[in-house]
């Protein structure tokens, strides 16, 4: 079994995911059935808009004012940032846009699409604001993939990676009569979360591991990602509707020896997954790495 997760920083969601058994005459019916089942049993959640007072110090970037989302509902993380450019320029991103490496955008694994993020380069103190419109980087240890222009503004282009802090910002706010601001933003903590267990060159290896998780009662998905001559099969395991639960599941998987595991968020813009096992039962019966 050859697991090459972590060696390919490309974005599976920059192109349409292919389900296993591509091209079969039953594929459309399977997709429609999956959507109906997911909605019927409440497995997919809906991102809700929320409102909160603006209680934290705002950031002013390029003469625009941005407010951090309150810490109890927001998102702040430190880690490694990378960037992607020419190989993806002109292709579709995960939210259906055409990727333009000259725009201030980025890819993130779990934040809702169109989330605004402050990215602070901890090595040179530069700051930029980007909008999430893609999924990635699908490499453990990296927390954000920046566009060419955003990486250039942060001084990351030459080295390729640098340590940053990212802070989720409200997309907009309403000014109240008393002068205070009410922030409006998508619920970051709620969503449909999976953990990617690995990425494999061979379909059989992904399906063999997926079978072990399904036998333990877990909901799994295997996606075929293609880019020119390259093909990877990504194995995802469903872990629930909250980011906290997903983070707990990720920790347990890492402890069990799945060293390439990381959290990903399912977006309804993506191709619908097959419903092939009981969802949400990750912690009991977790198979060990062999």
ABEGO torsion letter per residue (X at the ends): XBBABGABABBAAABBBBBBGBGBAAAAAAAAAAAAAAAAAGABBBBBBBBBBBABBBBBBGGBBBBBBBAAABBBBBEBBBBBBAAABGBBBAAGBBBBAABBBBBBAABBBGBBBBBBBAAAGBBBBBBBABBOBBBBGBABBBBAAAAAAAGAAAAGBBBBBBBBBBABBBBBAAGBBBBBBBBAABEBBBBBABBBABAAAAAAAAAAAAAAGBBBBBBBBBBEABBBBBBBBBAEABAAAAAAAAAAAAAAGBAABBBBBBBAABBBBBBABBBGBAABGBBBBX
